[in-house]
Amino acid sequence: MRADLPHVERADEPVDAGVRRVDLVAGRQALGDRGLVRDDADGETRRAGRGDRVGGTGYRHHPVGVGVVGDVDHQGVVTVEEDSAERTVGEGHTSLYRPGSVPDQSAPGPWRAVDKPVPPGGRRGAGPVASGHVTAVPTLPPSDGRPELVVLRAIKLGDLLVAVPALHALRRAFPGHRITLATTAWLAPVVELVTDVDVHLAQHGLDHPIQVPTGVVDVAVNLHGAGPESGDLIDALQARRVIGHGAPDGPEWQHDVHERVRWAGLMTAHGMPADPDDVSIAVPALPAVVEGAAVVHVGAFHGARHWPVDRFADVVRGLVARGHHVVLTGGADDVERALAVAELAGLDDSAVLAGRLDLQPFAAVVAAASLLVTVDTGAAHLASAYGIPSVVLFGPAPPESWGPPASGPHVVLTDASVRRGDVFAEDPDPAILAVSADDVLTAVDGLGVTPAVPADGGDR
């Protein structure tokens, strides 16, 4: 039992531990210590600095404490409890709850799953979705009368997006079921865009049970892995049918296979044909802050995937010379890198969107882009989902496992012969350092991308 849990009953009271002061106004929180972390658009965890202020999809306390995910006015207040599960407070609440005092979701109140309408004349997973309150619920909501189908996939942004073909196949195979996806809570803004999913159930890793009553699940699907940890969580649901590797009629786990192929193949093996290139997700309804831009995503959490700032700047200069309007994206920790790229490339600081976009606004910018240049991050998977031409630089991870669909307008650049393969290293992998700025610009030219937005003379 942790003795240093925050004691908070009202949002305008000071916190005894963890966050020194809470100031929840329109989704903003004053951050008091470096125990607060945020998960950003590239699927990485960002640690808050003392005195930082954030809004929108933001910081949470790790591993135990109080934090904010989403807009406070939009069901975004959470506590991360001793079992590592985030508990979401409903819309209209102005309190942060101490661990153990979260309202019972089965009681009447503001708890609800996100409504994800099918676009008129379209299929699920395509077209814009209504902008609404994004939330991940802590326990399975009361039955709506449909049979329950629960999917486990509790990882990061890229991991979610490579499982989209499998989710599409599940929806086609079970059109009358309520599909619940048990995955990381901070992914809620993107889960909302995967319109095959009816309920997003917060699931942080495999060290706590899936918060679903035993015996109510008709179909349980393991899209997480094939090990005993995920298997035990699925087995505990006591579902009528289990879909997974090694499950009844399931395939054996294969190594050295693309992740999309792995999970699409799992569906096909269980009698639900899936196309591994069927990666589309819905477009956010809110308009992008910039449309038709060449998006250069400079972010990567671990240094192993960092590409040199001066090479990014050379690419930006080359894109501007080709008539592109360029914006620079990344997470909160990538702002300095983005500003350095802008300075070297002669861009105005207004072109730097790094640290300014939450997940859905970031997805909207990618969906509206003319081109994306990025290292291997969640941004690359978003470009695949929206069919946006992209040039993706790979370092420690093999594109054979994580690369974009070969059928799409995408180019992968890397040198496997020198790949070190340590994804957690702090210095760049030789495989990504082998890629030059000229390589990237040649790849852009090969894609035949016509600038959608004229360069605005932002050179200084």
FIGU-993326 format. One record per residue (C-alpha): residue in one letter; z, y, x. Coordinates in nm, 3 decimals. Layout:
atom rest = A; z = Z; y = Y; x = X
...
This chain:
atom rest = M; z = 0.000; y = 0.000; x = 0.000
atom rest = R; z = -0.107; y = 0.331; x = 0.150
atom rest = A; z = 0.173; y = 0.585; x = 0.152
atom rest = D; z = -0.049; y = 0.889; x = 0.205
atom rest = L; z = -0.238; y = 0.885; x = -0.124
atom rest = P; z = -0.301; y = 1.229; x = -0.269
atom rest = H; z = -0.091; y = 1.325; x = -0.570
atom rest = V; z = -0.307; y = 1.537; x = -0.798
atom rest = E; z = -0.281; y = 1.594; x = -1.170
atom rest = R; z = -0.469; y = 1.920; x = -1.217
atom rest = A; z = -0.769; y = 2.044; x = -1.028
atom rest = D; z = -0.607; y = 2.381; x = -0.954
atom rest = E; z = -0.302; y = 2.229; x = -0.785
atom rest = P; z = -0.278; y = 2.167; x = -0.409
atom rest = V; z = -0.313; y = 1.813; x = -0.283
atom rest = D; z = -0.027; y = 1.655; x = -0.093
atom rest = A; z = -0.250; y = 1.463; x = 0.148
atom rest = G; z = -0.615; y = 1.415; x = 0.236
atom rest = V; z = -0.769; y = 1.724; x = 0.075
atom rest = R; z = -0.549; y = 2.026; x = 0.147
atom rest = R; z = -0.678; y = 2.234; x = -0.140
atom rest = V; z = -0.889; y = 2.146; x = -0.439
atom rest = D; z = -1.103; y = 2.414; x = -0.594
atom rest = L; z = -1.324; y = 2.250; x = -0.855
atom rest = V; z = -1.543; y = 2.523; x = -0.996
atom rest = A; z = -1.898; y = 2.440; x = -1.106
atom rest = G; z = -1.906; y = 2.132; x = -0.890
atom rest = R; z = -1.765; y = 2.285; x = -0.572
atom rest = Q; z = -1.475; y = 2.159; x = -0.367
atom rest = A; z = -1.297; y = 2.312; x = -0.071
atom rest = L; z = -1.273; y = 2.039; x = 0.191
atom rest = G; z = -0.956; y = 2.009; x = 0.387
atom rest = D; z = -1.005; y = 1.734; x = 0.644
atom rest = R; z = -1.250; y = 1.503; x = 0.810
atom rest = G; z = -1.150; y = 1.212; x = 0.588
atom rest = L; z = -1.411; y = 1.339; x = 0.345
atom rest = V; z = -1.757; y = 1.195; x = 0.379
atom rest = R; z = -2.085; y = 1.240; x = 0.197
atom rest = D; z = -2.384; y = 1.010; x = 0.161
atom rest = D; z = -2.711; y = 1.194; x = 0.199
atom rest = A; z = -3.073; y = 1.158; x = 0.103
atom rest = D; z = -3.159; y = 0.937; x = 0.398
atom rest = G; z = -2.890; y = 0.686; x = 0.298
atom rest = E; z = -2.647; y = 0.779; x = 0.571
atom rest = T; z = -2.284; y = 0.887; x = 0.556
atom rest = R; z = -2.203; y = 1.242; x = 0.657
atom rest = R; z = -1.852; y = 1.346; x = 0.760
atom rest = A; z = -1.729; y = 1.683; x = 0.635
atom rest = G; z = -1.610; y = 1.955; x = 0.867
atom rest = R; z = -1.294; y = 2.153; x = 0.802
atom rest = G; z = -1.362; y = 2.438; x = 0.563
atom rest = D; z = -1.699; y = 2.307; x = 0.445
atom rest = R; z = -1.795; y = 2.376; x = 0.085
atom rest = V; z = -2.041; y = 2.164; x = -0.107
atom rest = G; z = -2.174; y = 2.131; x = -0.459
atom rest = G; z = -2.378; y = 1.876; x = -0.650
atom rest = T; z = -2.384; y = 1.518; x = -0.526
atom rest = G; z = -2.122; y = 1.562; x = -0.262
atom rest = Y; z = -1.827; y = 1.442; x = -0.074
atom rest = R; z = -1.591; y = 1.161; x = -0.142
atom rest = H; z = -1.271; y = 1.067; x = 0.038
atom rest = H; z = -1.284; y = 0.762; x = 0.260
atom rest = P; z = -1.130; y = 0.513; x = 0.249
atom rest = V; z = -0.862; y = 0.624; x = 0.003
atom rest = G; z = -0.820; y = 0.959; x = -0.164
atom rest = V; z = -0.991; y = 1.215; x = -0.380
atom rest = G; z = -1.345; y = 1.342; x = -0.364
atom rest = V; z = -1.641; y = 1.466; x = -0.564
atom rest = V; z = -1.964; y = 1.286; x = -0.641
atom rest = G; z = -2.210; y = 1.486; x = -0.847
atom rest = D; z = -2.146; y = 1.803; x = -1.039
atom rest = V; z = -1.787; y = 1.824; x = -1.162
atom rest = D; z = -1.916; y = 1.943; x = -1.497
atom rest = H; z = -2.142; y = 1.639; x = -1.507
atom rest = Q; z = -1.894; y = 1.351; x = -1.486
atom rest = G; z = -1.877; y = 1.380; x = -1.111
atom rest = V; z = -1.506; y = 1.370; x = -1.027
atom rest = V; z = -1.400; y = 1.042; x = -0.874
atom rest = T; z = -1.109; y = 0.883; x = -0.695
atom rest = V; z = -1.165; y = 0.618; x = -0.432
atom rest = E; z = -0.881; y = 0.378; x = -0.492
atom rest = E; z = -0.704; y = 0.117; x = -0.286
atom rest = D; z = -0.957; y = -0.148; x = -0.384
atom rest = S; z = -1.234; y = 0.087; x = -0.256
atom rest = A; z = -1.377; y = 0.125; x = -0.605
atom rest = E; z = -1.463; y = 0.477; x = -0.717
atom rest = R; z = -1.332; y = 0.577; x = -1.059
atom rest = T; z = -1.539; y = 0.837; x = -1.242
atom rest = V; z = -1.378; y = 1.099; x = -1.464
atom rest = G; z = -1.567; y = 1.184; x = -1.780
atom rest = E; z = -1.745; y = 1.507; x = -1.865
atom rest = G; z = -1.514; y = 1.790; x = -1.957
atom rest = H; z = -1.215; y = 1.662; x = -1.760
atom rest = T; z = -1.060; y = 1.918; x = -1.531
atom rest = S; z = -0.820; y = 1.683; x = -1.358
atom rest = L; z = -0.832; y = 1.455; x = -1.062
atom rest = Y; z = -0.643; y = 1.137; x = -1.133
atom rest = R; z = -0.401; y = 0.973; x = -0.898
atom rest = P; z = -0.485; y = 0.606; x = -0.827
atom rest = G; z = -0.384; y = 0.388; x = -1.118
atom rest = S; z = -0.401; y = 0.664; x = -1.382
atom rest = V; z = -0.774; y = 0.649; x = -1.463
atom rest = P; z = -0.842; y = 0.655; x = -1.839
atom rest = D; z = -0.930; y = 0.329; x = -2.007
atom rest = Q; z = -1.308; y = 0.333; x = -2.042
atom rest = S; z = -1.295; y = 0.115; x = -2.353
atom rest = A; z = -1.118; y = 0.396; x = -2.537
atom rest = P; z = -1.322; y = 0.663; x = -2.717
atom rest = G; z = -1.413; y = 0.954; x = -2.495
atom rest = P; z = -1.680; y = 1.092; x = -2.269
atom rest = W; z = -1.753; y = 0.768; x = -2.081
atom rest = R; z = -2.113; y = 0.663; x = -2.116
atom rest = A; z = -2.399; y = 0.503; x = -1.929
atom rest = V; z = -2.693; y = 0.725; x = -1.839
atom rest = D; z = -2.969; y = 0.721; x = -2.098
atom rest = K; z = -3.300; y = 0.642; x = -1.934
atom rest = P; z = -3.582; y = 0.684; x = -2.185
atom rest = V; z = -3.918; y = 0.520; x = -2.146
atom rest = P; z = -4.182; y = 0.793; x = -2.104
atom rest = P; z = -4.411; y = 0.817; x = -2.409
atom rest = G; z = -4.703; y = 0.585; x = -2.355
atom rest = G; z = -4.564; y = 0.468; x = -2.022
atom rest = R; z = -4.375; y = 0.173; x = -1.888
atom rest = R; z = -4.026; y = 0.176; x = -1.754
atom rest = G; z = -4.018; y = 0.287; x = -1.395
atom rest = A; z = -4.301; y = 0.539; x = -1.427
atom rest = G; z = -4.325; y = 0.902; x = -1.527
atom rest = P; z = -4.058; y = 1.170; x = -1.554
atom rest = V; z = -3.712; y = 1.108; x = -1.690
atom rest = A; z = -3.497; y = 1.352; x = -1.880
atom rest = S; z = -3.254; y = 1.537; x = -1.661
atom rest = G; z = -2.907; y = 1.440; x = -1.776
atom rest = H; z = -2.560; y = 1.365; x = -1.654
atom rest = V; z = -2.572; y = 1.115; x = -1.371
atom rest = T; z = -2.279; y = 0.880; x = -1.344
atom rest = A; z = -2.174; y = 0.540; x = -1.217
atom rest = V; z = -1.920; y = 0.382; x = -1.448
atom rest = P; z = -1.619; y = 0.196; x = -1.303
atom rest = T; z = -1.623; y = -0.094; x = -1.550
atom rest = L; z = -1.879; y = -0.246; x = -1.781
atom rest = P; z = -1.902; y = -0.035; x = -2.098
atom rest = P; z = -1.840; y = -0.201; x = -2.435
atom rest = S; z = -2.124; y = -0.421; x = -2.555
atom rest = D; z = -2.414; y = -0.256; x = -2.735
atom rest = G; z = -2.513; y = -0.587; x = -2.892
atom rest = R; z = -2.766; y = -0.695; x = -2.632
atom rest = P; z = -2.710; y = -0.991; x = -2.395
atom rest = E; z = -2.572; y = -0.881; x = -2.060
atom rest = L; z = -2.768; y = -0.910; x = -1.735
atom rest = V; z = -2.581; y = -0.802; x = -1.418
atom rest = V; z = -2.752; y = -0.740; x = -1.082
atom rest = L; z = -2.561; y = -0.707; x = -0.753
atom rest = R; z = -2.719; y = -0.481; x = -0.488
atom rest = A; z = -2.438; y = -0.279; x = -0.329
atom rest = I; z = -2.598; y = -0.112; x = -0.027
atom rest = K; z = -2.788; y = 0.214; x = 0.051
atom rest = L; z = -3.089; y = 0.414; x = -0.065
atom rest = G; z = -3.359; y = 0.222; x = 0.121
atom rest = D; z = -3.200; y = -0.109; x = 0.023
atom rest = L; z = -3.209; y = -0.006; x = -0.342
atom rest = L; z = -3.572; y = 0.104; x = -0.328
atom rest = V; z = -3.701; y = -0.216; x = -0.166
atom rest = A; z = -3.542; y = -0.406; x = -0.456
atom rest = V; z = -3.733; y = -0.204; x = -0.719
atom rest = P; z = -4.015; y = -0.463; x = -0.755
atom rest = A; z = -3.752; y = -0.724; x = -0.839
atom rest = L; z = -3.588; y = -0.491; x = -1.093
atom rest = H; z = -3.926; y = -0.430; x = -1.258
atom rest = A; z = -3.976; y = -0.806; x = -1.285
atom rest = L; z = -3.632; y = -0.853; x = -1.439
atom rest = R; z = -3.702; y = -0.592; x = -1.704
atom rest = R; z = -4.031; y = -0.760; x = -1.794
atom rest = A; z = -3.865; y = -1.101; x = -1.813
atom rest = F; z = -3.560; y = -0.983; x = -2.009
atom rest = P; z = -3.679; y = -0.696; x = -2.232
atom rest = G; z = -3.396; y = -0.749; x = -2.479
atom rest = H; z = -3.108; y = -0.758; x = -2.229
atom rest = R; z = -2.887; y = -0.473; x = -2.118
atom rest = I; z = -2.941; y = -0.457; x = -1.742
atom rest = T; z = -2.642; y = -0.345; x = -1.537
atom rest = L; z = -2.691; y = -0.269; x = -1.167
atom rest = A; z = -2.376; y = -0.300; x = -0.956
atom rest = T; z = -2.442; y = -0.073; x = -0.661
atom rest = T; z = -2.300; y = 0.217; x = -0.461
atom rest = A; z = -2.184; y = 0.507; x = -0.679
atom rest = W; z = -2.341; y = 0.786; x = -0.472
atom rest = L; z = -2.684; y = 0.640; x = -0.551
atom rest = A; z = -2.645; y = 0.739; x = -0.918
atom rest = P; z = -2.907; y = 1.018; x = -0.908
atom rest = V; z = -3.168; y = 0.770; x = -0.784
atom rest = V; z = -3.052; y = 0.479; x = -1.001
atom rest = E; z = -3.125; y = 0.711; x = -1.294
atom rest = L; z = -3.488; y = 0.712; x = -1.179
atom rest = V; z = -3.506; y = 0.331; x = -1.182
atom rest = T; z = -3.548; y = 0.315; x = -1.556
atom rest = D; z = -3.532; y = -0.063; x = -1.569
atom rest = V; z = -3.155; y = -0.017; x = -1.533
atom rest = D; z = -2.943; y = 0.060; x = -1.839
atom rest = V; z = -2.598; y = 0.083; x = -1.678
atom rest = H; z = -2.499; y = 0.178; x = -1.324
atom rest = L; z = -2.175; y = 0.004; x = -1.232
atom rest = A; z = -1.999; y = 0.142; x = -0.923
atom rest = Q; z = -1.975; y = -0.130; x = -0.657
atom rest = H; z = -1.877; y = -0.042; x = -0.301
atom rest = G; z = -1.940; y = -0.337; x = -0.078
atom rest = L; z = -1.822; y = -0.690; x = -0.143
atom rest = D; z = -1.447; y = -0.659; x = -0.092
atom rest = H; z = -1.360; y = -0.617; x = -0.460
atom rest = P; z = -1.474; y = -0.796; x = -0.777
atom rest = I; z = -1.759; y = -0.675; x = -0.993
atom rest = Q; z = -1.580; y = -0.495; x = -1.275
atom rest = V; z = -1.717; y = -0.710; x = -1.558
atom rest = P; z = -1.503; y = -0.934; x = -1.780
atom rest = T; z = -1.540; y = -1.303; x = -1.706
atom rest = G; z = -1.767; y = -1.493; x = -1.939
atom rest = V; z = -1.956; y = -1.205; x = -2.103
atom rest = V; z = -2.261; y = -1.217; x = -1.874
atom rest = D; z = -2.569; y = -1.408; x = -1.982
atom rest = V; z = -2.764; y = -1.369; x = -1.657
atom rest = A; z = -2.626; y = -1.280; x = -1.311
atom rest = V; z = -2.866; y = -1.186; x = -1.031
atom rest = N; z = -2.781; y = -1.175; x = -0.661
atom rest = L; z = -3.009; y = -0.918; x = -0.499
atom rest = H; z = -2.755; y = -0.851; x = -0.226
atom rest = G; z = -2.778; y = -1.155; x = 0.001
atom rest = A; z = -2.719; y = -1.525; x = 0.026
atom rest = G; z = -2.378; y = -1.540; x = 0.192
atom rest = P; z = -2.045; y = -1.654; x = 0.047
atom rest = E; z = -1.917; y = -1.299; x = -0.014
atom rest = S; z = -2.190; y = -1.198; x = -0.259
atom rest = G; z = -2.213; y = -1.552; x = -0.393
atom rest = D; z = -1.844; y = -1.559; x = -0.479
atom rest = L; z = -1.870; y = -1.229; x = -0.668
atom rest = I; z = -2.163; y = -1.361; x = -0.870
atom rest = D; z = -1.991; y = -1.696; x = -0.936
atom rest = A; z = -1.680; y = -1.516; x = -1.061
atom rest = L; z = -1.883; y = -1.372; x = -1.349
atom rest = Q; z = -1.931; y = -1.726; x = -1.488
atom rest = A; z = -2.275; y = -1.634; x = -1.618
atom rest = R; z = -2.482; y = -1.874; x = -1.824
atom rest = R; z = -2.766; y = -1.842; x = -1.572
atom rest = V; z = -2.755; y = -1.742; x = -1.205
atom rest = I; z = -3.060; y = -1.611; x = -1.018
atom rest = G; z = -3.034; y = -1.609; x = -0.640
atom rest = H; z = -3.122; y = -1.781; x = -0.316
atom rest = G; z = -2.999; y = -2.139; x = -0.314
atom rest = A; z = -2.900; y = -2.113; x = -0.679
atom rest = P; z = -3.037; y = -2.376; x = -0.919
atom rest = D; z = -3.414; y = -2.369; x = -0.870
atom rest = G; z = -3.378; y = -2.086; x = -0.618
atom rest = P; z = -3.559; y = -2.064; x = -0.282
atom rest = E; z = -3.392; y = -2.095; x = 0.054
atom rest = W; z = -3.315; y = -1.777; x = 0.245
atom rest = Q; z = -3.592; y = -1.684; x = 0.488
atom rest = H; z = -3.556; y = -1.481; x = 0.805
atom rest = D; z = -3.821; y = -1.242; x = 0.938
atom rest = V; z = -3.966; y = -1.155; x = 0.599
atom rest = H; z = -4.020; y = -0.810; x = 0.451
atom rest = E; z = -3.733; y = -0.710; x = 0.224
atom rest = R; z = -3.962; y = -0.627; x = -0.069
atom rest = V; z = -4.133; y = -0.963; x = -0.029
atom rest = R; z = -3.796; y = -1.136; x = -0.010
atom rest = W; z = -3.667; y = -1.004; x = -0.340
atom rest = A; z = -3.999; y = -1.013; x = -0.523
atom rest = G; z = -4.038; y = -1.372; x = -0.403
atom rest = L; z = -3.695; y = -1.457; x = -0.538
atom rest = M; z = -3.800; y = -1.339; x = -0.883
atom rest = T; z = -4.129; y = -1.529; x = -0.865
atom rest = A; z = -3.950; y = -1.847; x = -0.759
atom rest = H; z = -3.734; y = -1.818; x = -1.070
atom rest = G; z = -4.036; y = -1.787; x = -1.298
atom rest = M; z = -4.062; y = -1.407; x = -1.311
atom rest = P; z = -4.380; y = -1.297; x = -1.130
atom rest = A; z = -4.316; y = -0.990; x = -0.914
atom rest = D; z = -4.548; y = -0.777; x = -0.704
atom rest = P; z = -4.378; y = -0.662; x = -0.381
atom rest = D; z = -4.593; y = -0.346; x = -0.384
atom rest = D; z = -4.476; y = -0.248; x = -0.736
atom rest = V; z = -4.234; y = 0.011; x = -0.599
atom rest = S; z = -4.276; y = 0.300; x = -0.843
atom rest = I; z = -3.979; y = 0.488; x = -0.983
atom rest = A; z = -3.961; y = 0.778; x = -1.226
atom rest = V; z = -4.007; y = 1.138; x = -1.118
atom rest = P; z = -3.713; y = 1.375; x = -1.176
atom rest = A; z = -3.770; y = 1.602; x = -1.473
atom rest = L; z = -3.640; y = 1.909; x = -1.291
atom rest = P; z = -3.923; y = 2.077; x = -1.102
atom rest = A; z = -3.928; y = 2.051; x = -0.725
atom rest = V; z = -3.811; y = 2.357; x = -0.535
atom rest = V; z = -4.146; y = 2.345; x = -0.355
atom rest = E; z = -4.464; y = 2.166; x = -0.458
atom rest = G; z = -4.757; y = 2.048; x = -0.252
atom rest = A; z = -4.581; y = 2.095; x = 0.080
atom rest = A; z = -4.608; y = 1.888; x = 0.393
atom rest = V; z = -4.252; y = 1.758; x = 0.416
atom rest = V; z = -4.122; y = 1.686; x = 0.766
atom rest = H; z = -3.796; y = 1.492; x = 0.740
atom rest = V; z = -3.607; y = 1.537; x = 1.067
atom rest = G; z = -3.294; y = 1.346; x = 0.965
atom rest = A; z = -3.152; y = 1.016; x = 1.082
atom rest = F; z = -2.782; y = 0.941; x = 1.104
atom rest = H; z = -2.782; y = 0.720; x = 1.411
atom rest = G; z = -2.934; y = 0.849; x = 1.732
atom rest = A; z = -3.141; y = 0.532; x = 1.766
atom rest = R; z = -3.383; y = 0.678; x = 1.510
atom rest = H; z = -3.385; y = 1.035; x = 1.639
atom rest = W; z = -3.724; y = 1.164; x = 1.746
atom rest = P; z = -3.717; y = 1.459; x = 1.988
atom rest = V; z = -3.694; y = 1.806; x = 1.835
atom rest = D; z = -3.977; y = 1.941; x = 2.049
atom rest = R; z = -4.213; y = 1.671; x = 1.921
atom rest = F; z = -4.124; y = 1.751; x = 1.562
atom rest = A; z = -4.202; y = 2.115; x = 1.643
atom rest = D; z = -4.540; y = 2.019; x = 1.789
atom rest = V; z = -4.619; y = 1.829; x = 1.469
atom rest = V; z = -4.516; y = 2.124; x = 1.254
atom rest = R; z = -4.740; y = 2.361; x = 1.453
atom rest = G; z = -5.025; y = 2.116; x = 1.416
atom rest = L; z = -4.974; y = 2.088; x = 1.040
atom rest = V; z = -4.961; y = 2.465; x = 0.998
atom rest = A; z = -5.282; y = 2.495; x = 1.202
atom rest = R; z = -5.442; y = 2.251; x = 0.957
atom rest = G; z = -5.346; y = 2.476; x = 0.666
atom rest = H; z = -5.033; y = 2.299; x = 0.544
atom rest = H; z = -4.723; y = 2.471; x = 0.411
atom rest = V; z = -4.441; y = 2.288; x = 0.590
atom rest = V; z = -4.079; y = 2.240; x = 0.486
atom rest = L; z = -3.811; y = 2.063; x = 0.688
atom rest = T; z = -3.568; y = 1.826; x = 0.516
atom rest = G; z = -3.266; y = 1.623; x = 0.619
atom rest = G; z = -2.902; y = 1.573; x = 0.540
atom rest = A; z = -2.603; y = 1.795; x = 0.599
atom rest = D; z = -2.574; y = 1.681; x = 0.961
atom rest = D; z = -2.941; y = 1.753; x = 1.026
atom rest = V; z = -2.932; y = 2.128; x = 0.963
atom rest = E; z = -2.904; y = 2.223; x = 1.331
atom rest = R; z = -3.191; y = 1.989; x = 1.422
atom rest = A; z = -3.405; y = 2.134; x = 1.143
atom rest = L; z = -3.328; y = 2.491; x = 1.248
atom rest = A; z = -3.414; y = 2.404; x = 1.607
atom rest = V; z = -3.747; y = 2.258; x = 1.495
atom rest = A; z = -3.818; y = 2.570; x = 1.288
atom rest = E; z = -3.736; y = 2.796; x = 1.583
atom rest = L; z = -3.962; y = 2.608; x = 1.823
atom rest = A; z = -4.244; y = 2.584; x = 1.569
atom rest = G; z = -4.226; y = 2.948; x = 1.465
atom rest = L; z = -4.126; y = 2.876; x = 1.106
atom rest = D; z = -3.900; y = 3.103; x = 0.908
atom rest = D; z = -3.554; y = 2.962; x = 0.831
atom rest = S; z = -3.650; y = 2.962; x = 0.463
atom rest = A; z = -3.861; y = 2.655; x = 0.539
atom rest = V; z = -3.546; y = 2.462; x = 0.624
atom rest = L; z = -3.432; y = 2.261; x = 0.322
atom rest = A; z = -3.209; y = 2.029; x = 0.527
atom rest = G; z = -2.857; y = 2.016; x = 0.385
atom rest = R; z = -2.963; y = 2.204; x = 0.070
atom rest = L; z = -3.095; y = 1.924; x = -0.151
atom rest = D; z = -2.905; y = 1.658; x = -0.337
atom rest = L; z = -3.068; y = 1.322; x = -0.404
atom rest = Q; z = -3.269; y = 1.402; x = -0.717
atom rest = P; z = -3.392; y = 1.744; x = -0.596
atom rest = F; z = -3.487; y = 1.575; x = -0.270
atom rest = A; z = -3.674; y = 1.302; x = -0.458
atom rest = A; z = -3.851; y = 1.573; x = -0.658
atom rest = V; z = -3.969; y = 1.746; x = -0.339
atom rest = V; z = -4.104; y = 1.418; x = -0.200
atom rest = A; z = -4.273; y = 1.332; x = -0.531
atom rest = A; z = -4.445; y = 1.672; x = -0.531
atom rest = A; z = -4.540; y = 1.668; x = -0.161
atom rest = S; z = -4.889; y = 1.647; x = -0.019
atom rest = L; z = -4.761; y = 1.457; x = 0.284
atom rest = L; z = -4.440; y = 1.323; x = 0.437
atom rest = V; z = -4.371; y = 1.281; x = 0.807
atom rest = T; z = -4.044; y = 1.099; x = 0.871
atom rest = V; z = -3.861; y = 0.846; x = 1.078
atom rest = D; z = -3.755; y = 0.522; x = 0.910
atom rest = T; z = -3.513; y = 0.650; x = 0.644
atom rest = G; z = -3.474; y = 0.654; x = 0.267
atom rest = A; z = -3.727; y = 0.939; x = 0.262
atom rest = A; z = -4.000; y = 0.695; x = 0.365
atom rest = H; z = -3.912; y = 0.464; x = 0.075
atom rest = L; z = -3.930; y = 0.756; x = -0.168
atom rest = A; z = -4.280; y = 0.837; x = -0.043
atom rest = S; z = -4.375; y = 0.474; x = -0.108
atom rest = A; z = -4.225; y = 0.491; x = -0.456
atom rest = Y; z = -4.432; y = 0.798; x = -0.542
atom rest = G; z = -4.750; y = 0.703; x = -0.356
atom rest = I; z = -4.726; y = 1.009; x = -0.132
atom rest = P; z = -4.923; y = 0.984; x = 0.194
atom rest = S; z = -4.678; y = 0.932; x = 0.477
atom rest = V; z = -4.653; y = 0.884; x = 0.849
atom rest = V; z = -4.341; y = 0.682; x = 0.931
atom rest = L; z = -4.199; y = 0.651; x = 1.282
atom rest = F; z = -4.006; y = 0.330; x = 1.351
atom rest = G; z = -3.749; y = 0.281; x = 1.623
atom rest = P; z = -3.494; y = 0.000; x = 1.623
atom rest = A; z = -3.587; y = -0.156; x = 1.287
atom rest = P; z = -3.908; y = -0.358; x = 1.258
atom rest = P; z = -4.166; y = -0.225; x = 1.011
atom rest = E; z = -4.249; y = -0.588; x = 0.934
atom rest = S; z = -3.918; y = -0.594; x = 0.745
atom rest = W; z = -3.883; y = -0.235; x = 0.623
atom rest = G; z = -4.224; y = -0.068; x = 0.642
atom rest = P; z = -4.419; y = 0.089; x = 0.353
atom rest = P; z = -4.665; y = -0.112; x = 0.143
atom rest = A; z = -4.987; y = -0.181; x = 0.328
atom rest = S; z = -5.172; y = -0.104; x = 0.005
atom rest = G; z = -5.049; y = 0.256; x = 0.003
atom rest = P; z = -5.154; y = 0.571; x = 0.190
atom rest = H; z = -4.906; y = 0.517; x = 0.470
atom rest = V; z = -4.925; y = 0.488; x = 0.849
atom rest = V; z = -4.655; y = 0.330; x = 1.064
atom rest = L; z = -4.615; y = 0.439; x = 1.427
atom rest = T; z = -4.402; y = 0.248; x = 1.676
atom rest = D; z = -4.422; y = 0.038; x = 1.994
atom rest = A; z = -4.267; y = -0.302; x = 1.932
atom rest = S; z = -4.315; y = -0.406; x = 2.295
atom rest = V; z = -4.036; y = -0.172; x = 2.407
atom rest = R; z = -3.810; y = -0.199; x = 2.101
atom rest = R; z = -3.444; y = -0.236; x = 2.194
atom rest = G; z = -3.339; y = -0.304; x = 1.835
atom rest = D; z = -2.987; y = -0.158; x = 1.835
atom rest = V; z = -2.978; y = 0.038; x = 1.508
atom rest = F; z = -2.634; y = 0.185; x = 1.584
atom rest = A; z = -2.717; y = 0.318; x = 1.931
atom rest = E; z = -2.668; y = 0.691; x = 1.982
atom rest = D; z = -2.975; y = 0.738; x = 2.200
atom rest = P; z = -3.331; y = 0.702; x = 2.068
atom rest = D; z = -3.487; y = 0.358; x = 2.072
atom rest = P; z = -3.776; y = 0.334; x = 2.321
atom rest = A; z = -4.000; y = 0.217; x = 2.034
atom rest = I; z = -3.977; y = 0.557; x = 1.866
atom rest = L; z = -3.991; y = 0.752; x = 2.191
atom rest = A; z = -4.326; y = 0.584; x = 2.260
atom rest = V; z = -4.474; y = 0.783; x = 1.970
atom rest = S; z = -4.620; y = 1.123; x = 2.065
atom rest = A; z = -4.682; y = 1.429; x = 1.849
atom rest = D; z = -5.055; y = 1.374; x = 1.900
atom rest = D; z = -5.014; y = 1.021; x = 1.759
atom rest = V; z = -4.858; y = 1.166; x = 1.445
atom rest = L; z = -5.124; y = 1.433; x = 1.398
atom rest = T; z = -5.401; y = 1.180; x = 1.454
atom rest = A; z = -5.243; y = 0.963; x = 1.184
atom rest = V; z = -5.226; y = 1.264; x = 0.949
atom rest = D; z = -5.594; y = 1.332; x = 1.008
atom rest = G; z = -5.672; y = 0.969; x = 0.937
atom rest = L; z = -5.501; y = 0.992; x = 0.599
atom rest = G; z = -5.744; y = 1.269; x = 0.500
atom rest = V; z = -5.474; y = 1.480; x = 0.336
atom rest = T; z = -5.599; y = 1.813; x = 0.207
atom rest = P; z = -5.337; y = 2.090; x = 0.210
atom rest = A; z = -5.219; y = 2.141; x = -0.148
atom rest = V; z = -5.036; y = 2.466; x = -0.070
atom rest = P; z = -5.186; y = 2.714; x = 0.176
atom rest = A; z = -4.973; y = 2.808; x = 0.473
atom rest = D; z = -4.801; y = 3.135; x = 0.390
atom rest = G; z = -4.805; y = 3.298; x = 0.728
atom rest = G; z = -4.446; y = 3.203; x = 0.800
atom rest = D; z = -4.510; y = 3.211; x = 1.176
atom rest = R; z = -4.299; y = 3.463; x = 1.358
